[in-house]
Amino acid sequence: MKIDMAKQLIRTEQMNFTQISEKLGYSSIHYFSRQFKKRTGMTPSEYASSIKAMADRDMRQERKGSRKKDSRKRH
């Protein structure tokens, strides 16, 4: 449950990892990071990067899709 909450907090980008670990009651950022990796297979940093990469990819696809619609209107 704590790791699911941590993932949600990471996605909102309003707190850093130390703040998240403290909020969730972990004794240290290191212990939090180890537990996060044990449960998810990636570190909190890797998770945050993967979320950002997915969001960036989605944005590029949206822009590409809107350009196709615009070019169809011109023809």
N, C-alpha and C positions, 0 to 999 in steps of 0.2 A: 504493500500500500504506500509506504513512504517513497519508494522509487517511482511509482506512478505519479505521485504528487510532485516529485522532483522533476520528472519529465514535463509535466504541465508548467511548472514554474520556469524551466529552461526555455520552453516555447514562448512564453510571454516576454522574455528578455528584460524583465524589470528588476531582477536581482542577480548578483554574481554568485558563483558557486559556493563561496564561503558563506554568504548570507543564506543561501538555500540550505546548506548543511546545518547551519545553526538553527534556522527556522524549524527544520524537521527533527531536531534533537540529536544530531550526530555529535560525537565527542570531538571530532576533528574533520577537517576537509579531506585528509588522507583516508580516513576510515570510510567516509561518505563515498569518495571516488572508488575505493576498492569494492564496496558493496554495490555501487551503481554498475561497475564493470562486471561483477559476478552475476548480477541479475539480467543485464541487457546485452552483454558481450562487447560493450564499448564504454569508453570513459565519458564523463559528462561533456568534455570538450569535443570529443568525436561525435557525440549525439547532437550537440548544438550545431556543429559544422554540417552534419548530414541534414538537419532540419533546414538550415539556411540554403544548402545546395538544392534541396527539393523545392523550396520556395522560389529560388532564382530560376530554376528550370521551368516551373509553372508560369512565372512571369514572362519568360521568353516565349513560351508556347502561346500564352494569351496574346502577346503582342503580334506574334506571327499570324495567329488566327484573325486578329482584327485587321491586319494589313491585307490578308486575302479577301476579306469581306469588302474592304475599301476598294481594292482593285477590281472586284466584280461590279461594283456600282459604277465605275468609270467607263466600263466597256459597253 
